[in-house]
């Protein structure tokens, strides 16, 4: 898997991607990250890549020519035009399924914007996908690009030491990951669930599956509609929802009762005060 990043800050990409799991994958030749400086294609005295937008408005806009020449440099070297991803709030929100899909590509180009964005004409010319990592504002596209590359790289065979890690972790199968425990067996009075030290792999797998379903139902119920659950597991989800609803109703009733007691006490105090005044 080869990542090509069009950026004004190649050192940011190189520093961020050359450590931990991804750094080891780069050293092993499983992943290649090619950060290309867009300024190298600004053929003016100060390598300026931005200018004022037509029509006025705040901020500066990245000009089309340096961006296009940078992209052309990459695609000519590859002798093909890979998918080019522009990190933008207009795009689809990045998720695990998208990471899995993009991991099938041999080459990916990421275009990192800056300032107030990039001239629309070059986006229309070169971009195949617009992707967002969330509804918030960042100073540039470099961090979103690194987020995406990290998630995509984990799907590449050989990048993770345990091949199952990329399959069984959070969001795989549209379920959140089960809770995990390490040594010591008892920590601050909290014990590791007995099933995990039973040595019975079938029971361990069943417990983990059940915990994943329960966590997803509680914290991300929106994911369940995409999950591949059996009828028995759907019944378990319904039972959990019913139980949580009853617990919530009991808690609300208890709180209402406590508030009522507080109101009665206040009324009694008011009566006592009124009598004292009389």
VENFENWO-V24718 format. One record per pair of residues at least 4 apart in sequence whose ideal C-beta (glycine too) atoms are under 8 Angstrom apart, sorted by the first residue. I is the first residue (numbers start at 0). J is the second residue. If there is no record, write none. Layout:
[[I | J] [I | J]]
This chain:
[[0 | 29] [0 | 30] [0 | 31] [0 | 102] [0 | 104] [0 | 105] [0 | 107] [0 | 151] [0 | 152] [0 | 155] [1 | 30] [1 | 31] [1 | 33] [1 | 105] [1 | 106] [1 | 107] [2 | 30] [2 | 31] [2 | 32] [2 | 33] [2 | 107] [2 | 109] [2 | 148] [2 | 151] [2 | 152] [3 | 33] [3 | 35] [3 | 73] [3 | 81] [3 | 106] [3 | 107] [3 | 108] [3 | 109] [4 | 9] [4 | 12] [4 | 32] [4 | 33] [4 | 34] [4 | 35] [4 | 108] [4 | 109] [4 | 111] [4 | 141] [4 | 144] [4 | 148] [5 | 35] [5 | 37] [5 | 66] [5 | 69] [5 | 70] [5 | 73] [5 | 108] [5 | 109] [5 | 110] [5 | 111] [6 | 11] [6 | 12] [6 | 34] [6 | 35] [6 | 36] [6 | 37] [6 | 109] [6 | 111] [6 | 139] [6 | 140] [6 | 141] [6 | 144] [7 | 36] [7 | 37] [7 | 38] [7 | 48] [7 | 111] [7 | 113] [7 | 139] [8 | 12] [8 | 111] [8 | 139] [8 | 141] [9 | 13] [9 | 34] [9 | 35] [9 | 36] [10 | 14] [10 | 34] [11 | 15] [11 | 141] [12 | 16] [12 | 32] [12 | 34] [12 | 141] [12 | 144] [12 | 145] [13 | 17] [13 | 32] [13 | 34] [14 | 18] [15 | 141] [15 | 145] [16 | 21] [16 | 22] [16 | 25] [16 | 32] [16 | 145] [16 | 148] [16 | 149] [17 | 21] [17 | 22] [17 | 25] [17 | 32] [18 | 22] [19 | 23] [20 | 24] [20 | 152] [20 | 153] [20 | 158] [20 | 159] [21 | 25] [21 | 30] [21 | 148] [21 | 149] [21 | 152] [21 | 158] [22 | 26] [23 | 27] [24 | 29] [24 | 30] [24 | 152] [24 | 155] [24 | 157] [24 | 158] [25 | 29] [25 | 30] [25 | 31] [25 | 32] [27 | 157] [29 | 155] [29 | 157] [29 | 158] [30 | 152] [30 | 155] [30 | 158] [32 | 148] [33 | 73] [35 | 39] [35 | 69] [35 | 72] [35 | 73] [36 | 69] [37 | 41] [37 | 48] [37 | 61] [37 | 65] [37 | 66] [37 | 69] [38 | 46] [38 | 48] [38 | 65] [39 | 46] [39 | 69] [40 | 64] [40 | 65] [40 | 66] [40 | 68] [40 | 69] [40 | 72] [41 | 46] [41 | 47] [41 | 48] [41 | 62] [41 | 64] [41 | 65] [43 | 47] [48 | 61] [48 | 62] [48 | 65] [48 | 66] [49 | 59] [49 | 60] [49 | 61] [49 | 62] [49 | 113] [49 | 114] [50 | 59] [50 | 60] [50 | 62] [51 | 55] [51 | 59] [51 | 60] [52 | 56] [52 | 58] [52 | 59] [52 | 60] [52 | 115] [56 | 115] [57 | 115] [58 | 114] [58 | 115] [59 | 114] [59 | 115] [60 | 114] [60 | 115] [60 | 116] [60 | 117] [60 | 118] [61 | 65] [61 | 66] [61 | 112] [61 | 113] [61 | 114] [61 | 116] [61 | 117] [61 | 118] [62 | 66] [62 | 118] [63 | 67] [63 | 117] [63 | 118] [63 | 120] [63 | 121] [63 | 124] [64 | 68] [64 | 121] [65 | 69] [66 | 70] [66 | 110] [66 | 117] [66 | 118] [66 | 121] [66 | 125] [67 | 71] [67 | 121] [67 | 124] [67 | 125] [68 | 72] [69 | 73] [70 | 74] [70 | 83] [70 | 108] [70 | 110] [70 | 125] [71 | 75] [72 | 76] [73 | 77] [73 | 108] [74 | 78] [74 | 79] [74 | 80] [74 | 81] [74 | 108] [77 | 81] [77 | 106] [79 | 106] [81 | 104] [81 | 105] [81 | 106] [81 | 107] [81 | 108] [82 | 101] [82 | 104] [82 | 106] [82 | 107] [82 | 108] [82 | 127] [82 | 128] [83 | 108] [83 | 109] [83 | 110] [83 | 125] [83 | 126] [83 | 127] [83 | 128] [84 | 107] [84 | 108] [84 | 109] [84 | 110] [84 | 126] [84 | 127] [84 | 128] [84 | 129] [84 | 130] [84 | 144] [84 | 147] [85 | 90] [85 | 110] [85 | 112] [85 | 117] [85 | 122] [85 | 126] [85 | 128] [85 | 129] [85 | 130] [85 | 140] [86 | 90] [86 | 109] [86 | 110] [86 | 111] [86 | 112] [86 | 129] [86 | 130] [86 | 131] [86 | 132] [86 | 140] [86 | 143] [86 | 144] [86 | 147] [87 | 112] [87 | 116] [87 | 129] [87 | 130] [87 | 131] [87 | 140] [88 | 131] [88 | 134] [88 | 136] [89 | 129] [89 | 131] [90 | 128] [90 | 129] [90 | 130] [90 | 131] [91 | 97] [91 | 128] [91 | 129] [91 | 130] [91 | 131] [92 | 130] [92 | 131] [92 | 132] [92 | 133] [93 | 97] [93 | 98] [93 | 130] [93 | 131] [93 | 132] [93 | 143] [93 | 146] [93 | 147] [93 | 150] [94 | 98] [94 | 170] [95 | 99] [95 | 150] [95 | 169] [95 | 170] [95 | 171] [96 | 100] [97 | 101] [97 | 130] [98 | 102] [98 | 147] [98 | 150] [98 | 151] [98 | 153] [98 | 154] [99 | 103] [99 | 154] [101 | 107] [101 | 147] [101 | 151] [102 | 151] [102 | 152] [102 | 154] [102 | 155] [107 | 151] [109 | 140] [109 | 144] [109 | 147] [109 | 148] [110 | 117] [110 | 125] [110 | 126] [110 | 140] [111 | 139] [111 | 140] [111 | 141] [111 | 143] [111 | 144] [112 | 116] [112 | 117] [112 | 139] [112 | 140] [113 | 138] [113 | 139] [113 | 140] [117 | 121] [117 | 122] [118 | 122] [119 | 123] [120 | 124] [121 | 125] [122 | 126] [130 | 143] [130 | 147] [131 | 143] [132 | 143] [132 | 146] [132 | 147] [137 | 142] [137 | 143] [140 | 144] [141 | 145] [142 | 146] [143 | 147] [144 | 148] [145 | 149] [146 | 150] [147 | 151] [148 | 152] [149 | 153] [150 | 154] [151 | 155] [152 | 158] [153 | 158] [153 | 159] [153 | 164] [153 | 165] [154 | 158] [154 | 165] [156 | 162] [158 | 165] [159 | 164] [159 | 165] [160 | 164] [162 | 166] [163 | 167] [164 | 168] [165 | 171] [166 | 171] [167 | 171] [167 | 176] [168 | 176] [169 | 175] [169 | 176] [170 | 174] [170 | 175] [170 | 222] [171 | 176] [172 | 226] [172 | 227] [173 | 215] [173 | 222] [173 | 223] [173 | 225] [173 | 226] [173 | 227] [174 | 211] [174 | 212] [174 | 214] [174 | 215] [174 | 222] [174 | 226] [175 | 211] [175 | 214] [175 | 215] [175 | 218] [175 | 219] [175 | 222] [176 | 211] [176 | 214] [177 | 206] [177 | 207] [177 | 208] [177 | 210] [177 | 211] [177 | 214] [178 | 210] [178 | 214] [180 | 191] [180 | 192] [180 | 195] [184 | 190] [184 | 191] [184 | 196] [185 | 189] [185 | 190] [185 | 191] [191 | 195] [191 | 196] [192 | 206] [193 | 197] [194 | 199] [194 | 202] [194 | 203] [194 | 206] [195 | 203] [195 | 206] [197 | 202] [197 | 203] [199 | 203] [200 | 204] [201 | 205] [202 | 206] [203 | 207] [204 | 208] [205 | 209] [206 | 210] [207 | 211] [208 | 212] [208 | 232] [209 | 213] [209 | 235] [210 | 214] [211 | 215] [212 | 216] [212 | 226] [212 | 228] [212 | 232] [212 | 235] [212 | 236] [213 | 217] [213 | 239] [214 | 218] [214 | 219] [215 | 219] [215 | 220] [215 | 222] [215 | 223] [215 | 226] [216 | 220] [216 | 223] [216 | 236] [216 | 239] [216 | 240] [217 | 239] [217 | 243] [219 | 223] [222 | 226] [223 | 228] [223 | 236] [228 | 232] [228 | 233] [228 | 236] [229 | 233] [230 | 234] [231 | 235] [232 | 236] [233 | 237] [234 | 238] [235 | 239] [236 | 240] [237 | 241] [238 | 242] [239 | 243] [240 | 244] [241 | 245] [242 | 246] [243 | 247] [244 | 248] [245 | 249] [246 | 250] [247 | 251] [248 | 252] [249 | 253] [250 | 254] [251 | 255] [252 | 256] [253 | 257] [254 | 258] [255 | 259] [256 | 260] [257 | 261] [258 | 262] [259 | 263] [260 | 264] [261 | 265] [262 | 266] [263 | 267] [264 | 268] [265 | 269] [266 | 270] [267 | 271] [268 | 272] [269 | 273] [270 | 274] [271 | 275] [272 | 276] [273 | 277]]
